[in-house]
Amino acid sequence: MWLPKLDYGRIDCSESECEKLRCFLVRNLPLHRAPVIESFRLRVGCSCFKPENIHMWVLTAVSHCLRELKIVYESDSAELDMLPSNLFTCKSLVILKLAGDIILDVPRMVSLPSLKTLRLQKVMFFNGETLQRLLSNCPILEDLMVDLHDYDDTGKLSIVVPSLQSLSLFIPYRHEIDGFMIETPSLKYFKLRDDSWHDHYSLIGNMPFLVEAYVDVDLPVINSVIRSITSVKRLAICSQDMLDEGFVFNQLEHLEVCLCTLLFSNQLVRLLNASSKLKRLDISLTDGHVPRDMDDWNQPSTVPECLLSSLQSLNWLEYTGEPQERDIVVYILKHALHLKTATITLTESDFTELDMIKELARSSRASTTCELMFD
């Protein structure tokens, strides 16, 4: 009754176990004696948990100067409104995580002066103003993750948070969205996965302090994204849409490229030309992506600056030995003057491992100290 950290339930518990837990919480949580509840975490996936139960438990936790709230709720019925309005005026709350079949209905009176971490996964927003109303009343928010619901219709999504340092935004394939606007000038980490089939715009403000970015975007919004992240030092990118020319990554040292991005032969060349300080290049297939045939490799008319002055490491995962892949590796080995290691991880293909190794081992290397390794 005095414990400050309360962690209850699991999604896969039986009906009888859920009912026992529900009765336990109904009976005991109102009598909890700890003056401060550091964390209240609840994971339930059973119909015996009613919205009024969760509503009351959250009320109780908030009355004990709650610092962290996590609710994961999965139900076969419709999404439910279960959060009390006083949660959104909890001055002690630092971390809020909501996931599953929850309707997020933010009241007009909102004040979360201590909230630093907010994670919303597959919840339903009550209306198009819900998210921004919440965000605009979190003055010191630093970490935000929004994973939109598959079948929701957001309309216009706005994320305007001057204090934010880390942002992860996931837009699923079936989610209908008119567009999104992001204004986060203090951001250091940015992750965007946009799979929506619905045509939409993107407006992204400059992020001058950005250090790391992960971008997985199919639609033409990729060029709007690229223009806002040119200050990154580490970039992971997957896009089947052709990148515009003229962008420059002045600080980029580590580039991770999904094989989907290399469908166009000059896509990699544009990335290399834009990254004059690049030290490490990783090429792989992002989890869940399907490999596709590449265009034939066309050598650039001039060697990218990073190959002549800075590239030290090349890592290629799931190398098949196809002519297009082989030509890229051979070209990099031939021109990278300062390359120290080239690590090739072989995968099943029409070519034998021995043939793939022999082909690359015989290729010329601009760097006399380069170590070619196979996994």
HELIX and SHEET records of a PDB file:
HELIX    1   1 GLU A   15  ASN A   28  1                                  14    
HELIX    2   2 LEU A   29  LEU A   31  5                                   3    
HELIX    3   3 PRO A   51  VAL A   62  1                                  12    
HELIX    4   4 SER A   85  THR A   89  5                                   5    
HELIX    5   5 THR A  130  LEU A  135  1                                   6    
HELIX    6   6 ILE A  222  SER A  228  1                                   7    
HELIX    7   7 LEU A  259  LEU A  263  5                                   5    
HELIX    8   8 SER A  265  ASN A  273  1                                   9    
HELIX    9   9 GLU A  305  SER A  309  1                                   5    
HELIX   10  10 PRO A  323  HIS A  335  1                                  13    
HELIX   11  11 GLU A  353  ALA A  361  1                                   9    
SHEET    1   A15 LYS A   5  TYR A   8  0                                        
SHEET    2   A15 SER A  39  VAL A  44  1                                        
SHEET    3   A15 GLU A  68  TYR A  73  1                                        
SHEET    4   A15 ILE A  95  GLY A 100  1                                        
SHEET    5   A15 THR A 117  GLN A 121  1                                        
SHEET    6   A15 ASP A 143  ASP A 147  1                                        
SHEET    7   A15 SER A 166  ILE A 171  1                                        
SHEET    8   A15 TYR A 189  ASP A 194  1                                        
SHEET    9   A15 GLU A 212  VAL A 217  1                                        
SHEET   10   A15 ARG A 234  CYS A 238  1                                        
SHEET   11   A15 HIS A 254  CYS A 258  1                                        
SHEET   12   A15 ARG A 280  SER A 284  1                                        
SHEET   13   A15 SER A 313  TYR A 319  1                                        
SHEET   14   A15 THR A 341  LEU A 346  1                                        
SHEET   15   A15 GLU A 371  PHE A 374  1                                        
SHEET    1   B 2 ILE A 103  LEU A 104  0                                        
SHEET    2   B 2 MET A 124  PHE A 125  1                                        
SHEET    1   C 3 ASP A 153  VAL A 160  0                                        
SHEET    2   C 3 GLU A 176  GLU A 183  1                                        
SHEET    3   C 3 TYR A 201  ILE A 204  1                                        
END                                                                             
